[in-house]
């Protein structure tokens, strides 16, 4: 699923609303995760804190009644890329590090860790890691010859 410009704007607006709740100028909040819950039937994107208190919500019209089998995989890629694009905003939030953005389905099941904010740790997209093990094996085989 290729996101429309409107979808990207709606996700960006939701992320900005989350960031506005934790402005950089305030004392850091103790929070480990920001949970982004997506409901496939309604298209809702809702952000929660660790205590399951709602931070913000929006409806992504393109996602309403989306029946794609790979819906959550597509949503993961879309939201992850928006978080990476908004890196400065996301990493300036007044939350004690490390903290993560986690994608959940409407049953509160963890689908993916979208973005981790930490001074020393970076999460690499799984698409980038595909085939890495085989490449390393080939490299070692060539090296041993």
C-alpha positions as CSV (number, residue, x, y, z in Angstrom):
1,X,0.0,0.0,0.0
2,X,1.5,3.3,-1.1
3,X,0.4,6.1,1.3
4,X,-1.3,9.2,-0.1
5,X,-0.1,12.7,0.8
6,X,-3.1,13.1,3.1
7,X,-2.2,9.9,5.0
8,X,1.3,11.1,5.6
9,X,0.0,14.4,6.8
10,X,-2.4,12.7,9.2
11,X,0.4,10.6,10.6
12,X,2.8,13.5,10.9
13,X,0.1,15.6,12.7
14,X,-0.5,12.7,15.2
15,X,3.2,12.4,15.9
16,X,3.5,16.2,16.4
17,X,0.6,16.0,18.8
18,X,2.4,13.3,20.8
19,X,5.6,15.5,20.8
20,X,3.6,18.5,21.9
21,X,2.6,16.6,25.0
22,X,6.3,16.2,25.9
23,X,7.9,19.5,25.0
24,X,11.7,19.5,25.1
25,X,11.8,22.5,27.6
26,X,10.1,20.5,30.4
27,X,11.5,18.0,32.9
28,X,11.9,14.6,31.4
29,X,9.0,12.2,32.0
30,X,9.5,8.6,33.0
31,X,8.0,6.7,30.2
32,X,9.2,3.6,28.4
33,X,6.9,3.3,25.4
34,X,4.5,5.3,23.3
35,X,2.0,2.8,22.0
36,X,0.5,3.5,18.6
37,X,-2.7,1.4,18.2
38,X,-4.1,1.1,14.7
39,X,-7.6,-0.3,14.1
40,X,-8.1,-1.7,10.6
41,X,-11.9,-1.4,10.5
42,X,-12.1,2.3,11.6
43,X,-8.8,3.6,10.4
44,X,-8.1,5.0,13.8
45,X,-4.5,5.7,14.9
46,X,-4.4,6.2,18.7
47,X,-1.4,7.0,20.8
48,X,-1.2,5.8,24.4
49,X,1.3,6.1,27.2
50,X,2.5,3.2,29.4
51,X,-0.5,3.6,31.7
52,X,-2.9,3.2,28.7
53,X,-3.9,6.9,28.9
54,X,-4.7,8.3,25.5
55,X,-2.3,11.0,24.2
56,X,-4.0,11.7,20.9
57,X,-6.0,10.1,18.1
58,X,-6.8,10.6,14.5
59,X,-8.5,8.7,11.7
60,X,-6.5,7.8,8.6
61,X,-9.2,7.7,6.0
62,X,-7.2,5.5,3.6
63,X,-7.1,2.8,6.3
64,X,-10.8,2.7,6.9
65,X,-12.1,-0.9,6.2
66,X,-8.8,-1.8,4.6
67,X,-9.0,-5.6,4.0
68,X,-5.3,-6.1,2.9
69,X,-3.7,-9.2,4.4
70,X,-0.5,-7.3,4.8
71,X,-2.2,-4.2,6.3
72,X,-0.1,-4.1,9.5
73,X,3.2,-4.7,7.6
74,X,2.4,-1.8,5.3
75,X,1.3,0.4,8.3
76,X,4.6,-0.5,10.1
77,X,6.7,0.6,7.1
78,X,4.7,3.9,6.7
79,X,4.7,4.9,10.3
80,X,8.4,3.9,10.8
81,X,9.5,6.0,7.8
82,X,7.5,9.0,9.1
83,X,9.1,8.6,12.6
84,X,12.5,8.5,10.9
85,X,11.7,11.6,8.8
86,X,10.7,13.4,12.0
87,X,13.8,12.2,13.9
88,X,14.6,15.7,15.4
89,X,11.1,16.2,16.7
90,X,10.8,12.6,18.1
91,X,14.2,12.6,19.8
92,X,13.7,16.1,21.4
93,X,10.7,14.9,23.4
94,X,11.2,15.3,27.2
95,X,11.1,11.6,28.0
96,X,13.9,9.8,29.8
97,X,15.8,7.7,27.3
98,X,15.5,4.9,26.2
99,X,11.9,5.0,25.0
100,X,10.2,3.4,22.0
101,X,7.3,3.9,19.7
102,X,5.5,0.5,19.5
103,X,2.8,-0.5,17.0
104,X,-0.2,-2.5,18.4
105,X,-3.3,-3.9,16.8
106,X,-6.8,-3.2,18.1
107,X,-6.4,-6.2,20.5
108,X,-3.4,-4.5,22.1
109,X,-1.1,-7.1,20.6
110,X,2.4,-5.8,19.9
111,X,3.1,-5.9,16.2
112,X,6.4,-4.1,15.8
113,X,8.9,-1.8,17.5
114,X,8.8,1.2,15.2
115,X,11.4,3.5,16.6
116,X,13.7,3.5,19.6
117,X,15.1,6.7,21.1
118,X,18.4,6.1,22.9
119,X,21.8,7.7,22.8
120,X,23.6,4.4,21.9
121,X,21.1,2.1,20.3
122,X,19.7,2.2,16.8
123,X,17.0,-0.2,15.5
124,X,17.6,-1.2,11.8
125,X,14.7,-1.9,9.6
126,X,14.2,-5.6,9.0
127,X,14.1,-5.1,5.2
128,X,17.7,-3.9,5.4
129,X,18.7,-7.0,7.3
130,X,17.1,-9.5,4.8
131,X,19.8,-11.8,3.4
132,X,22.5,-10.5,5.8
133,X,23.2,-13.9,7.3
134,X,23.7,-15.4,3.8
135,X,26.0,-12.5,2.8
136,X,28.1,-13.0,5.9
137,X,28.3,-16.7,5.3
138,X,29.4,-16.1,1.7
139,X,32.0,-13.6,2.9
140,X,33.4,-15.9,5.5
141,X,33.6,-18.8,2.9
142,X,35.5,-16.6,0.5
143,X,37.8,-15.4,3.2
144,X,38.6,-18.9,4.4
145,X,39.6,-20.0,0.8
